[in-house]
Amino acid sequence: MRPLEILLTIANVLSFCAVLIPRLARIRRVHYAVFLALVIAAIQVLVEGSRWQMVPAYILAISLSTASALRIILPAKKQISQNFAKRLVTAGCISVGIPLCMVSLVLPILLPVYHLRTPSGPYQIGTVTYHWTDSSRREIFSKNPADRRQLLAQVWYPVKGDLSPARAPYVDDAAAMSAGLTHALSSSGLLKLPSFFFDYFKYVRTHAIPYAPVATDKVSFPVLIYVTGLDGFRQASMFQVESLVSHGYIVVGLDQPYTAAAVAFPNGQVIEGLSRAQVQPLIDQSISPAADAPGLNGQPLKSGIVPYLAQDVIFTLNKLVVLNSSDPKGILTGHLDLARVGVFGVSLGAMVAAEACHEDLRLSACLMMDAAMPADVVKAGLKQPGMWLTRPASDMRLERARSGGWSEKAIRQTLSTMQTVYAEAKPGTSYYVSVSGMFHVNFTDAPYWFPFGSQLGLTGPIDGQRGFDIVNAYSLAFFDRFLKDKKSPLLAGLSEKYPEVNISTH
């Protein structure tokens, strides 16, 4: 909870006691003091901003002030007897005040304006966002054949010694993202949530300083491209992005229209993601091709949708070459080490990352988290070093029992395809990392969104921050090994520090 939210909660509790406890209720000055909660509520809205989780607290402040006004005014005007007025106010406080008081306490704690943990590396973080259009590719998700493929790319990069207090928001358009994400969760059958549920993300701040100058202690920094999962968004794994940037990487996060929850472009255009029912058959076709291929807008897609999405990564590589030569925003020119480029992704993003590596050898390292591999990658393997971060089948079954999904077919397909590509990789370059206690969403920021998600069955039994620490440690060790030529004992075998991890090296 934010400071003024805490203050309002305390004021409400004290006001509730003042109105309900007879000895205090008889003191006229106490009732005037109750109005202080209403004043604090107004200040909190003006200073910190309102959010729906605080609505019960606002209602409680108004209700308690009304109850105090009744105790002061009604007996004085002799409209009803004094005893009846007291009983009326007391009954109202018990029937309405107690539930409101409880809800006003619980909601902001269950769904707080959370803070990202300060990353552990020596660098601060800067950020800048680009809107790109690939004029060479038709937007196959659109019914308009003239539409070209658009991308929103946010770049996070190392910074040194910047004292600016400005910090970039977690998401730029929380309302659009919330509407898209809640629609996706609803259509997938996971959670039925109102469209405004994640609006409060607008109050969450990252550690990134907008438009800060790039650190100059090194000429350039290795580059990583991040691809989110189906119904995700480019900031969905900030725990991992900020960690990597703080250790000297430039990370480019992609919003891919129609598969992201929602993409809000700078020109005001908002593209909400298609439903899982529309997209999943196209993903399945990439994993296990069927003779009768599904399609989009009358165009059959024999290889499914993953190759098309992988072209977004390749297009991004091409745009980075241009930025490194001449960045129109005057920030990244000359700072991108394009001889050392990796890619990482979660879920659908992991499939896209693998496919992009299969198609473009400019990508030097591939980190794939908790996803089946595309059929052509399984067939041909990967030439680049790879790490597969996932969890045991038992945790997938536990997730199915608690929150749904993960049929036995999906479990077998996910684990077997990852293990096949891992086993066929060049010796000494591949790692299969299985982390006990993780659910699928633990590879994203979801434990921040739902601090009590484990108790509610939304996230895995592992502590959310513990899961973040493990993913960050192995991600950094992998990319350091193959993009910075730095060895880590974590890649050598089992670690006493992380007993939840079972690592295989090939």
N, C-alpha and C positions, 0 to 999 in steps of 0.2 A: 504494500500500500504506500501511496505517496504521502508526504508529511501532512498536508492539509486534510487528506482523507482520514489519516489516523486521528488528527485533532477533532475532526467532525464526529468520528465514531465515539471518541471519549466524551465529547460534549453531549451527544445523544444519550449515551448510557447514563451520565450524570443527570441529565434533564429527565430521563425516564424515572430514575429513582426519586427525583424531587417531586414529580407529579404523583407518583404512586404511593410513596411512604407517607402515612398520615401526619407524622410529626413535622416533616418538612413541608408537606402540602399546606399546613396551616399558616406558614410564614409567607406573607404577601410578597416580600422582597425576593424570595426564592423563585416565584412565578415570573417575575420580571427577568431574572437571570436566565430562565429557560429560553428566552428569545435569542440568547447568544448563539445557540446552536443554529438557528436560522440565519444569523449573520455570517457565521463561519461557513455554512453551506453556500451562501451567495459568493463569498470570497473565494472559496475552493473552485467553484465553477468558473469564475473570472480569471483566476491565476493559473490553476492546473488544468482546467478544462473538464467538462462533464464526460462521463462514460456510463453506459447503461448499468454496469455493475453497482454503481452508486445510487441508482434511482430509489431503492428502498430507504437508503439513508436520507435522501432528500425528502421523501414522503414522511419519514419518521420525524424529521426536524419540523416540518410543517404541521404535522398532527399534534406533536407535543406543544408547539406554540399555540395551536388552536385550543388545546385542552387547558393550558394555563390562562388563556384569554377568557375562556368560559368560566373558570373558577373565579376570575377577578370581576368579570362584567355581570354575569347572570345574577348572582345573589344581590349585588349592589342595586340592580334595577328591579329586584323583587319580582321577576317574571315567573320564577318558580322557587320553590323552597330551597333553602341552602343545603339541607341534607340530601334532597333529591339531586341537586346539581353535583354534589360530591360523589354520590353513588353512580351517576351517569358518567362522569369523567373517569372514575375508577374502573367501571365496567369497560369503557372504551379503551382505556390503557391496557387492560388485561387481554381483551379479545383481539385488539388490533396491534397494540404496541409491542407485546411480547413476540409475536411472529415476525413483525417488521424488524425488531431489534436483532433477532437471531439471523434473519436473512441478510440484513445490512452488514452484519459482522462476517458472515460466511462467504458471500459472493465475492467481495474484493480480495479475499485471501485465496479462494479457489482459482480465481482468474485475475491475477495481479497485472499491473503494468510492470513487467519484469525487467531485469537488468542483465545484459549479456556479461558473462565473466570477462574480466580484463585478460586479454591474451598474454601468453607467457614469453613471447619473443622480444628482442631488443628494439624492434621498430614500432613506431606509431603507424597509423593507417590513413591513407587518403582515398578519395573516391571521385569518379566522374562517370557519367552515363552517356551512351551514344544510341541514336536511332538510325538503323541501317536498312536499306532496301536492296535486295538482290534482284536487279533488273533482268538477269538472265534466267530466272526461275519463276514459273507460274505458281501461284498459291493454290495448291491442289485442294485445300480445305474450303476454298471459296467457290461459290457457284458462278462468280463473274470471271470469265476467262482472261480478262485484262488485268486482274489483280496480280501483283508481284509479291514475292515473299519478303516480309518485314521481320526484323528482329530488334529487340531491345537488349543492349549489352551494357552491363555495369562493370566497371573496372575498379578493383581495389588494389592499392599499391603501397610499398613501403615509404615511410616518411620519417624524418629525423628532426627533433627539436622544434616542432611547430607548437606554439603556445595558444593558438586559436581555441576559444571555448566552443566554437560551432561544431555540432555533431550531426551527421546525416540521419534521417529517420530510418527505421527498420524497413518500412515500405513507403513509397511515395504517394500512392493513392489507396489508402486503407479501405475506403468504402467500396471501390471497384473490386479490390482483391478479396474482401470479405464476402461480397455477393457471389463471386465466382467460386471461392473455396467452400462456402456453405452449400452452394448448389451442387458442387461435386461430391461432397460428403453425403448429401441427401440422396443423390441419384445412384450412388454406389451402395446405399443401404447401410452405411456405417453409423452415421449420426444424423438426426433431424434437428437442424439448428436454424434459428432465424437469420436472415441475410445480414443483419447488423452485428452478428456475434463477434467477429474479429475486428470491428471498427476501432477498438481501443489500441490496436497496433500502431495507430498514428502517434501515440504518446511514447512509444518505445524508441529509444535512441541507440544507435550503434556507436562504436568507437571511431568511426571514419570521419575525417575532416574533409568536407567538400572542397575540391579544387586545390588542395594543399600541394606544394611543390614536392616532386619525387626526391627521395633521399639521394644524396650525391656521394656517399662514401664508397659506392660502387658505380661503375659506368653503366651497367645494366643488370637486370634481374631476370631469372628464369620465369617462364610464363606457364600458368595452369588455366585451363578452360573448365568451368564447372557447368554441368547439365543437371537440371532438377528432374524429378519424377513426374508422372502423370498427375495433373491437378496440383502441381507445386508452383513455385515462383522462385525467381532468381536469388532471393534472400533466404530461402527455406533452410539453409544449412550454414547460417552465419557463425555458429560455434566453430565450424571447421574452416570456413573461409578466413575469418579473422585470425585464427591461429596460424594458418599457413602464411598469410601476408606478414604477420608480425615476425616471422622467421625468415623473411627475405624473398618472398615470392610475389609476383603480380598475378592476381586471379581475375579472370573474366567470367562473370556469371551471365547466362543467357536466359531470357524469357522467350519461349517458343510459342507463338500464337496457336490457339486452338487445342493444344495439349497442356499448356499452363492454365492455372486456375482462372486468371484474367491478365491481360496485358493492356496497360493504360499508356498509350503513346503520348508524347509531348504535344501533339496537335489536337488532343482531346478525344481521339478515337480510342474506344475500349473494345477489345476482342475477348469475350468470355470463352472459356474452354468448352469443348463439346462434351457431351455426357460420356460416362464410361461405357455405356452400352454401344455408343457409336464408335468409340476409339479402340476398345479392347479387342474386337475381332481383327483389326488391322495390326495390332501388336502381336496377337497370337499367330497371325500369318507369317510374321518375320521370324518367329521362334520355331514354328512347326508348319511349314507351308502345306496348304491343301490345294488340290487340283482346281476346285471351284473357288477361285480367289475372290475375297470381298473387294469392294472398291469405294471410290469417293466420287460423287457427282458424275456417275456414268463411266468413270475410268477405273478399270480393274487394276489392283496392285498385287502382282504375283509375289513380290518379295515383302509385302506388307508396308508398314509405314516407317520402320526404323531407318532404312537407307535414306529416305527423304529427309528425316530429321538429322541424320549424320551429315548431310550436306550443309546444314546450318553451322556445324563445327568447322567444316572445311572452308566455308565462306568466311567465317570469323578469322581463321588463320590468314586468309588473304587480306582481310581488312586490317589486321594487325601489322602486316608488312607495310601497308600504306601509312598507318598511324606512326609507325616507327620512323618512317621517312619524313612525314610532315603531319603532325597532329593539329587539326584545325582549332582545337581548344588549347593548344600550346602547353600541354602537360607531359605527354608520354614520348615525345620525339626523342629517339636515341636511347631510351631506357629499357626497351624490350629486347631481351636476349632470345631471339627466335631460333637459335641453334639448340636451345634447351627448352622444349615445350612439352608439357604433359596435359592429360585430360582426366577428369574424375567426375563421377556421377552416381546417383542413387536411383534404384528402381528402373523406370524407363530410361532415366538419364544414364545409368550404367550400360544398358543395351546400346544406347546411342554412342556412348564413349567407345565401347568395344568395336562397333561398326565403323566409326570414324578412324580408329587406329588401323583397322583392316584395310581401309580405303586410302589412307594417307600416311606415308612413312615419315612425314615431317613431325608427327607426334612421336615423342621418344619414350613415353611411359604412360601406363594406363591403370588407373585405380577404379575398380568396379565394385559397387556395394549392393549386395542383396538383390540380385536379379538374374533371371535366366539369360542365357547368351543367344544371340541371333543364329539362325541355322547356318548361314554362310561363314560365320566366325567359328562355329563348332566344326565345320567341315575343313576350313583352311587353317585354323589356328591364328595366333597372333605372333608377329615377328618382334614386337616390342616387349620389354619387361612389363609384367603385369602383377597386380595384387588384387585378390578377391576377398573382400571383407563381408562376412555373413554370420550366420548363427546356426546352431544345430537344428535338426528336424524337430526335436522335442519342443523347442521354443516356438517353432512355427505352429505346431499342434496346440500348444498352450495359447498362442495368440488367437487361433481359430475358436477355441473354447470360450475365450473371454470377450473377443470383439469381432469375430467372424472372419471369413475369407480363408485362404490357404487350404484348399482341398488337397487330398493326397496326390492328385495328379500335378498340381502346381508345385507342391513341395519336391516331388521327384524330379520334375522338369527343371526347377530352379537349381537344385543342388547338383544334379547329374551334368547339366550343361556347363556349369562353372567348373566342376571338377575335371571334365573332359578337356576343356581349353587349357586349364592349368596344367594338366598332366602332359599335354602335347607341346608345351612351351619349351623354349631353349633352356637347357640346364643352367642353373645358377641365376635365373632371371625372374622366376615366378614364385609367388607366395600365396598360400591359401590360409586365410585367417578366420577362425570361427570363434565368436564371442558369446559365451553363455549369458542368458538372461535378457537378451535383446529382443524387442519386437521390431517390425519393419520401420515404424516411425521413429525409433530411437536413433536411426541414422540421419535424422533431420532435427530441427529445433523444437519438435513437438513437446519434449519434456519441459521446455520453457513455457509453452502455451498452457500446458496442463500440469502444474506442479504436483498435483495429487493423482496424476494419470495412472500410476502403477496400482494404487488402491482401487481405482475405478475400472481397471482392466484395459485402459486405453494404451498404456505403454508397458514395457516389459518389467519384470521384477527387479532388474538391475537398477541401481540409483541412476537417475538421469545424468547427473554431472559425471558420475563414474564412467558411464557409457561414452560421454563426450571425450573424456580424458583418454580413454583407450583408442577411440577412433582417431583422435588428433595425434597421439603418439605414433601409431603405426602408419598413418598417412604421411607424417613428416619424415619418419625413418625411411619409408619407401622412396619418396621423391628426392630426399637428400642423397640417397644411395645412387640413384640413376640420373639425376639432373645436376647434382653438386659433387658427386664422387666422394661422399662422406659415409663411412660405414657406421652402422649402429648395432649394438648387441641385441636389440629387439628382433632383428631379422635372422639371428643365428639359431634361435630355438625358443623353448619355453622360458618365460620370464617370471621370477619370483614376485616382481612388482605387480604383474597382471596375471594372477592365477586363473582368471576367467577365460583367458585366451589360449586357444590351441592353434599353433601355427605349424604349417607344413611348408617346407622349402623344396624346390625342385631344380 
